[in-house]
Amino acid sequence: MALRDQRRMEDLLSPGLLDKGDGLNPTRALILQAYYALRRTRLPIHIGMRDISMWIKAREPEEPLPSDALIRLTLACAKLAHRAPGRPRHDGPARVTSPPFLPPRRRPLPDPVRQ
């Protein structure tokens, strides 16, 4: 385990294993490794750039963190489904669990006073 801690991702990948035709370099390979590791336990729409960065930081602390733009580019080039950046969009109507307009609560009228 100590030997693994001292090696970097670039040391594990020889240049012969990376093909120039697919545009894969050690940083992009690390991004894809993080994506597929997260994909084992999550749906693609629940994997975002922050998740990938956190995975790299936790599992490969010696590696420099790739930029968000490089992560987006790598996932787009590989045509992988992922969570879009920013806030989630609401494409459809919100799911309503109760009627949209509830009548106002009225107090029952007091009994008429007898005189």
C-alpha positions in Angstrom: 0.0 0.0 0.0 2.9 2.4 0.7 4.2 1.9 -2.8 0.8 2.8 -4.2 0.7 6.0 -2.1 4.0 7.2 -3.6 3.0 6.6 -7.2 1.1 9.1 -9.3 -1.5 8.3 -11.9 0.9 9.3 -14.6 3.4 6.7 -13.3 0.7 3.9 -13.6 -0.2 4.8 -17.2 2.6 4.3 -19.7 2.4 6.4 -22.8 1.9 3.3 -24.9 -1.4 2.6 -23.1 -2.9 6.0 -24.0 -3.9 6.4 -27.7 -3.6 9.9 -29.2 -6.6 9.1 -31.4 -9.0 9.1 -28.5 -7.6 12.2 -26.9 -7.0 10.4 -23.6 -4.2 11.7 -21.3 -3.5 10.9 -17.7 -5.8 13.7 -16.4 -8.7 12.7 -18.6 -8.2 9.0 -17.7 -8.4 10.0 -14.0 -11.6 11.9 -14.7 -13.1 8.9 -16.4 -11.9 6.6 -13.6 -13.6 8.8 -11.1 -16.8 9.0 -13.1 -17.0 5.2 -13.5 -16.2 4.6 -9.8 -19.1 6.9 -8.9 -21.3 5.3 -11.5 -21.1 2.0 -9.7 -23.1 3.4 -6.8 -25.1 6.4 -8.4 -27.3 7.2 -11.3 -25.6 9.3 -14.0 -27.8 12.3 -13.3 -26.5 12.3 -9.7 -22.9 12.6 -10.7 -21.6 16.2 -11.1 -18.3 17.9 -11.5 -18.0 18.5 -7.8 -18.5 14.8 -7.1 -15.8 13.9 -9.5 -13.4 16.5 -8.0 -14.1 15.2 -4.5 -13.5 11.6 -5.6 -10.1 12.6 -7.1 -9.1 14.6 -4.1 -10.0 11.7 -1.7 -8.6 8.8 -3.8 -5.7 10.5 -5.6 -4.5 13.3 -3.3 -1.1 13.7 -5.1 -2.8 14.4 -8.5 -3.6 18.0 -9.4 -7.4 18.6 -9.5 -8.7 19.1 -13.0 -10.7 22.2 -13.8 -14.5 22.1 -14.0 -14.2 22.9 -17.7 -11.9 20.0 -18.4 -14.2 17.6 -16.5 -17.2 18.9 -18.5 -15.3 18.5 -21.8 -14.1 15.0 -20.9 -17.6 13.8 -20.1 -19.0 15.5 -23.2 -16.4 14.0 -25.5 -17.0 10.5 -24.0 -20.8 11.1 -24.4 -21.4 10.2 -20.8 -24.6 11.2 -19.0 -24.0 13.4 -16.0 -25.7 16.1 -14.0 -25.8 19.4 -15.7 -23.9 22.2 -14.0 -25.9 24.7 -11.9 -29.2 24.4 -10.3 -31.6 21.6 -11.4 -34.1 22.7 -14.0 -37.8 22.2 -13.5 -38.8 21.1 -17.0 -42.2 19.9 -16.0 -44.8 21.0 -13.6 -44.1 20.5 -10.0 -45.7 17.5 -8.4 -48.4 18.5 -6.1 -49.3 16.4 -3.1 -52.3 18.5 -2.1 -54.8 20.6 -4.0 -53.3 23.7 -5.3 -55.8 26.1 -3.8 -57.1 25.2 -0.4 -60.1 27.1 0.8 -59.3 29.5 3.7 -60.0 28.1 7.1 -63.0 29.8 8.5 -63.9 29.8 12.1 -67.3 28.4 12.8 -69.7 31.1 13.5 -70.8 31.4 17.1 -74.3 30.3 18.0 -76.7 33.2 17.8 -77.3 34.8 21.1 -80.8 34.4 22.5 -82.4 37.3 24.2 
